């Protein structure tokens, strides 16, 4: 499961990248960490309002749910939803109450266990520009939007920087974003690997998660200890050495 995202880009850059405007521009602020384990929001673009960037609560809720978000997520965690489960038509599958969306981010965090130690990576573009993840969303009866990111089976490249689950977020290339929102392609039609190879794995220290308001740089590791490498390099050069 992936429970932390980042959205570090400025509002103007996000709007220019996706050709859409924030519905409530004054409440947007960049964040190093969007912590899904707390009630957090993430910017999204929905199928029915593709020229608007809305603010969504991360963690899908049933349309008529009137209880506490934290209580629901404790028992039915919907921060991420495996794509395969959508085929079984559970309550959060494609219905009149849920629809496709794009979650707008500048990165997400992964975890790798090696020799009894936890290694953390921030998966982002070297340029820092925003990109989007496949998701579904719905609108509650009180008007709030909630959303979940969809995951798919991890490829061998992705397993180099995440071995705590067999899933990975679905990155949607820019030229397929409209197709996803318009329901003209399915999960199998998304060029996932091509999009994934554009990301860089930035190693970060565990204490970063406890200092999310700091303006300090990401990593407490020395650069020469663990250089950020693109997933393309990982695949073809097998460059990451986890034995040190």
BELMO-V989877 format. One record per residue. N is the residue number from 1. SS is DSSP state (h for helix, s for strand, l for the rest). Layout:
# BELMO-V989877
n: {N | N}
ss: {SS | SS}
This chain:
# BELMO-V989877
n: {1 | 2 | 3 | 4 | 5 | 6 | 7 | 8 | 9 | 10 | 11 | 12 | 13 | 14 | 15 | 16 | 17 | 18 | 19 | 20 | 21 | 22 | 23 | 24 | 25 | 26 | 27 | 28 | 29 | 30 | 31 | 32 | 33 | 34 | 35 | 36 | 37 | 38 | 39 | 40 | 41 | 42 | 43 | 44 | 45 | 46 | 47 | 48 | 49 | 50 | 51 | 52 | 53 | 54 | 55 | 56 | 57 | 58 | 59 | 60 | 61 | 62 | 63 | 64 | 65 | 66 | 67 | 68 | 69 | 70 | 71 | 72 | 73 | 74 | 75 | 76 | 77 | 78 | 79 | 80 | 81 | 82 | 83 | 84 | 85 | 86 | 87 | 88 | 89 | 90 | 91 | 92 | 93 | 94 | 95 | 96 | 97 | 98 | 99 | 100 | 101 | 102 | 103 | 104 | 105 | 106 | 107 | 108 | 109 | 110 | 111 | 112 | 113 | 114 | 115 | 116 | 117 | 118 | 119 | 120 | 121 | 122 | 123 | 124 | 125 | 126 | 127 | 128 | 129 | 130 | 131 | 132 | 133 | 134 | 135 | 136 | 137 | 138 | 139 | 140 | 141 | 142 | 143 | 144 | 145 | 146 | 147 | 148 | 149 | 150 | 151 | 152 | 153 | 154 | 155 | 156 | 157 | 158 | 159 | 160 | 161 | 162 | 163 | 164 | 165 | 166 | 167 | 168 | 169 | 170 | 171 | 172 | 173 | 174 | 175 | 176 | 177 | 178 | 179 | 180 | 181 | 182 | 183 | 184 | 185 | 186 | 187 | 188 | 189 | 190 | 191 | 192 | 193 | 194 | 195 | 196 | 197 | 198 | 199 | 200 | 201 | 202 | 203 | 204 | 205 | 206 | 207 | 208 | 209 | 210 | 211 | 212 | 213 | 214 | 215 | 216 | 217 | 218 | 219 | 220 | 221 | 222 | 223 | 224 | 225 | 226 | 227 | 228 | 229 | 230 | 231 | 232 | 233 | 234 | 235 | 236 | 237 | 238 | 239 | 240 | 241 | 242 | 243 | 244}
ss: {l | l | l | s | s | s | s | l | l | l | h | h | h | h | h | h | h | h | l | l | s | s | l | l | h | h | h | l | l | l | s | s | s | s | s | l | l | l | l | l | s | s | s | s | s | s | l | l | s | s | s | s | s | s | s | s | s | s | l | l | l | l | l | l | l | l | l | l | h | h | h | h | h | h | h | l | l | l | l | s | s | s | h | h | h | h | l | l | l | l | l | l | l | l | s | l | l | s | s | s | s | s | s | s | s | l | s | s | s | s | s | s | s | s | l | l | s | s | s | s | s | s | s | s | s | l | l | l | l | l | s | s | s | s | s | s | s | s | s | l | l | l | l | l | s | s | s | s | s | s | s | s | s | l | l | l | l | h | h | h | l | l | l | l | l | l | s | s | s | l | s | l | l | h | h | h | h | h | h | h | h | l | l | l | l | l | h | h | h | l | l | h | h | h | h | h | l | l | s | s | s | s | s | s | l | h | h | h | h | h | l | l | l | l | l | l | l | l | l | l | l | l | h | h | h | l | l | l | s | s | h | h | h | h | h | h | h | l | l | l | l | l | l | l}
